[in-house]
Amino acid sequence: MKFIILLLSFSSLAFSQIHIISDNKQLKSMTITKKELADLYLKKTHTIRGIRVIPLDNKSNFQEFYREIVKKSPKELRSYWAREMYKSDRLPPKKLSSQQIKAMISSNQNYISYSSASVSGASIIAVH
């Protein structure tokens, strides 16, 4: 089980590094912007440069990720998803534990998630 990890570093982040985790071989050769991640996690898009991905939320880093990447507080996020679920069929990404995320990612290369801890034996790619 080999994971591809994309590394984001932010000076204002509560945890000093955040890793984007996926088992998709195509993501290994590209960089991802904060805007692309925000659009993906708000389900405004289902692809990153033509590659279909399915976002998963990490229960332990959920608030920090959304505050820093998506630029929404928990209250703003609840309001956003209430509107989206009312006017369309879009649902927020599933919130899972780190163990569940690792299992989901290893079962399907289209899943993508984030973590503050690195995964051993993983490739790290800078994200801008």
N, C-alpha and C positions, 0 to 999 in steps of 0.2 A: 504494500500500500504506500504509494508515493504521492505526497501532496505537493502542490505548487503553492507557494506563498508569495504574496505581493506585499512588500513592506511599505508602510506609510509612516513618516515621522512628522510629528507636529510639536512645536515648542510649547504650545498652550494645552496640550492634551494631558489629562489627569494621569494616564499611564503613558509612559514616554514613547511607546511604539504600538502600532496596531498592525496586525497581519491580516491580509485578505487571503483566505484559504479556498482552494479549488483543486480538483483533480483533472481539470480540463487542460490538455496539452497545448491547445491553441492559445490560451491565456499566458502561457509561460513566456512567449516572445513579444508581448506587448506591455505597454504601461496604461494605467487607468487613472483618470482624473477624479478629483473629488466630485465634480459635477456629474460625471458618468455614474459614480457610485450612488450619489443622492437620487438621481433619476431612477436608477435601478431599484433602490430600496423604497422609494415612494411609488414604485410600479408605474412610472410614466413611460418606461420602456422595459422590454423583456430581453434586450440584447445589448452586448457591448461590442460595437463595431461589427455587427452581423453575427456574432456568436451568441446563441441562445443560452441564457443562464437563469437559474432560479435562486433568488436570495433567501437565506435563512438567518434569523436573528439569534444572537448569542445572549442568553439570559443574564450572564454575569457582566457583560460589557455594553449592554443595550443602551443605557442612558448616555454614556460617554460618547459612543459612536454617533448617535443621532444628534447630540449637541454639537459635536465637532465637525462631522461630515455633512449631515443633512441640514444642520443649522436650525433645528427645531427643539423646543423644550418638550418634556413629557405631556404637558397640557396642550401645546400646539399640535403635537402628534396625534393625541386622542381626538382632537377636533378635526384634524385633517382626515383621519380614517373614518370618523362618523359621517362626514360629508361624502367621502368616496363610496362607502358602502351603501349610502342612501341613494346616490344618483347613478351608481354603476355596480357592476358585479366584482369590483376589485376588492380583495381582502389583503390585510397586512401580511408580511412574511411570518412564517411560523417561528415562535420563540422556543428554542431548544437549549438543552445543556450542552456543554462542550463535548461530552461523550456521545450524545445523540447526533451532534453535528458531524463528528468524525465518521460515525457509522453511515449517515446519510450521504456524505461526500464520497466515501469509498464505494457506495452502491450505485451512484449515478454521477457522471462527470459534469452534468449541467448545474449541479448545486454549487453555490458560492456563499461564503460566510466570512466572519471576522473574529479575531481573538487578540488578546493582549499578550498571550504567551506564544512563544515560537513552537513549532512542531519539529521534532528531531528528524533529521534526514531530508529536510525540505529545501527546495530551491527558493531563493529570495530575490525578488525583483522590485526595484524602486518604483513607486507610484507618485505621480506629480499632480 
